[in-house]
Each structure stands twice: as structure tokens, then as C-alpha cells.
Amino acid sequence: MIDQWLQHKWFLRVIALALAILLYFMVAETSSSTNSTNALPIVGQSSMTLDVPVEVFFDEVQYVAYNVPEEMSVELQGPSSSLTMTKLVKDYQVFVDLTNLGTGFHRVPVEARGFGGDVNVELERDTVEIYIDRKQTVEVPVSVNLLNKDQLPEGKVVGDADIEPTTVKVSGGASRIQNVQEITLNVDVANQSQTFTRELTPTILDANGNPLNVTVEPNIISVSVQVYEQSAVFPIEAVTTGDVADDFRLVDTLLEETEVRVFAPQDVLDAIDTVETEPIDLDGIDKTGKVTATLAVPEGASSLEMKQVEVQLLVRAADESRDDTGELTERVRLTVPVTVRGYDRTNFTLQAPEVIGVTLSGKRSLLESITSNSVSVTLDLTGLPSGLHGVDVDYEVPKGVTVVSPKTIDIELTSVDEQTETSSIQ
């Protein structure tokens, strides 16, 4: 119950008044005993110093005020009872009134009120020079700069950074935010071994690295950074053992999937050319059919994206003279150069393959006439921020031919341009 009373300002005022009256009579009694010739008691004088927040009165919807001190030192002199009541009640203000002022620099008086009529108030400064600017709000994109990628654990790489939200609204003086084109969050990935998420508060800096007095909405940005093992995609090779049944021959082996992603340290990936199936036993097979083959994990690799692959075994009678293989649907792998478009070469450096292996599907008779010049591979990087990205591949292929893989290609963009306005968050 007492705690609730102490929360009420008027209760504190009554207590302060009672203490002031008690103090008055105590001083009066002391004064009477030491100087009986005085007809009236002399109330004790005192002084104290307070640090008081400076309030600003102006149209906050249309304007922004700069250079206003957050607080100001105030020296008070007066009766001890009045100072005690002032300190307890805290019903005072230090403020600047900008209500009728327009944009630009202004020297304005600092005012005080609520300290009591018998208290002398001396402010740290009588005036302050402030700047009023018209308020403006702009919407800007958010990007992420990943720091210390070379300090990841061995065999780990970082992927895309997922940002939520991808844009924010920045409000402040028009002259202050006119150069804010983007907010870049710096995220340290050193020693990170798995995907992680950070909740970051952006701080926009000026060209000198000083924080700008602006507001950002929302002021919390979630960044999730993918961390995974190094990997690469390799072609699959079907390996067979034994012989088909007597009087039959194996015409071809057709793979349902022609490529697989291998997870391994970079030195292991550099030594891999293909991923083989475990040997497929052909003994006794006398007709065309499908089998499920297990993929062999290359030495030194940790895992494969998939463990098995479907393989069609094309079997014909040994004395069969017809040749219908031209009408069979099969796959072929070609090495094709990569064309890149849509990125700013002055602000980014690019790591991307110059050529890739493309797997095509179609009738054998059609595939036999196709060369690397028959296929066009393009990567469109328009709008991509700095970081590692899996980019969808745009293909142009002859009619009747379809692309099996790859559907995406891993690339990395690295920013080389220092932004004028950035957010520095470690």
C-alpha cells in the first residue's frame, strides 16, 4: 500500500510540505535560542546543482531540430525547504520553444519553470544555437557485408544472407538524409560453423563516420547467414560388371540424373572428376530395364546430395539387326561458355565459372549433331547484393532438346565500393 502511495505526485508533495514546515520550525527554534533579540526567525539558505533534460517544443511532424543539448546543468539557490521539495517532486522543466521558427539556424533562449518562486535558477547556458530542417522520409534497401569469410572453419563456406525486412524507412532532416541510398549491415562470420541469425540495430553514419541523427523504421533487422560445407557438382558415371545373358548385348546405359553435388574440403573437390556408381551387375540380364545404383562417395568427401540414381540398361538381342537407337531419348554433356550480365563492374568483383558442363536430353539422332556452339548459357545478376548466390541459369537450346542440369550456378559478388552512408555493426 505504501509503495502505491509513493507513486502519486500529490502524496510526495504533501510529505515534502510537511518536511518543509518541520524544517522551518527547527531553524526558527535554533535561531531564537542563539539570538533572542531577533523578532523573526531566519530560514536557512542552501544551494544544489541538477542535470535536467532539455525539452523541445516544435512541430515534430514537419520539422527536425538539431544541436539541442540532451540535458543542461542547473544551479539552484534558495530556502532549504524549497530545494528539498523541488528535488522530491521534480515538477520542473528546462526547455527551448521553437514553435514559431522556420528552417535554418536560430539562436534561442533556454527557459526554466517549475522551480518555485523563492528559488534562484542559474542555467549552464542562457541560449543555444539550433538548426531546424524540414523532415523527410525515404525508403532505402538493406544489404549485408559479410566480414572475415577467410576465418571460417576449414571446409566451411557462407551462402546467401536472408534479410528481413529488405527495405526500411529513414526519417530525418532533408539535408541529412539526401545521400542515404542504402543501409549496409556488417556481419562478422569468423569461426561460424553453422547457419546463424542476428538481430541488428542499424546506425547510419555520415561521410566522417559519425552517427546521423535520424530514425529508422523498423529499427531491428533480422539477418540469417547460411553456413555449410564446401561443395561442387560433378557428372555421374555408370560402372558395370559382368556380362548380360548369352545371345544378348548391352547397347547403352542411360542415367536418370547425370550430376550430383559433392560435399568436401576444397583440396578433395579439386581432385574429383566424376562420381561413379557402385558396379552394376549385368550377369543374366536379357532385356531392357531400370536398376537402382548406389553412388560411391569419393575418398575424402563427407557426403553426397543424393545416395542413389536410376539407371536404364538398354539391352538388345545379339543377332538383332535393327538400329533404333537414334529414336532413343538419352543425355549428353557439353562444356559451354558462360555469359554474365546485370552487375556493376565498378562496384563489385565477380567469382563465377567461365565455362560449365551442361547436360541435355533428347533423341540420340538430334543430340549427335549438337555442339557447344548450339547452346547459350547466361547468368542475370541484376539487383543482387554482395555475397554468395545460387543464380538461375538462362538457356537457349535447339528445338526438341531440354536442359537437365545445372539449373543454378553458384557465384560470389564482393563489394569494392565504400558506401557514403553505411551502418557499422560487428
Secondary structure, 3 states (H helix, E strand, C coil): CHHHHHCCHHHHHHHHHHHHHHHHHHHHHHHHHHCCCCCCCCCCEEEEEEEEEEEEECCCCCEEEECCCCEEEEEEEEEHHHHHHHHHHCCCEEEEECCCCCCEEEEEECEEECCCCCCEEEECCCEEEEEEEEEEEEEEEEEEEEECHHHCCCCEEEEEEEEECCEEEEEEEHHHHCCCCCEEEEEECCCCCCCEEEEECCCEECCCCCECCCEEECCCEEEEEEEEECEEEEEEECCEECCCCCCEEEEEEEECCCEEEEECCHHHHHCCCCEEECCEECCCCCCCEEEEEEECCCCCCCEECCCEEEEEEEEEECCCCCCCHHHCEEEEEEEEEEEEECCCCCCEEEECCCEEEEEEEEEHHHHCCCCHHHCEEEEECCCCCCEEEEEEEEEECCCCCEEEECCEEEEEEEECCCCCCCECCC
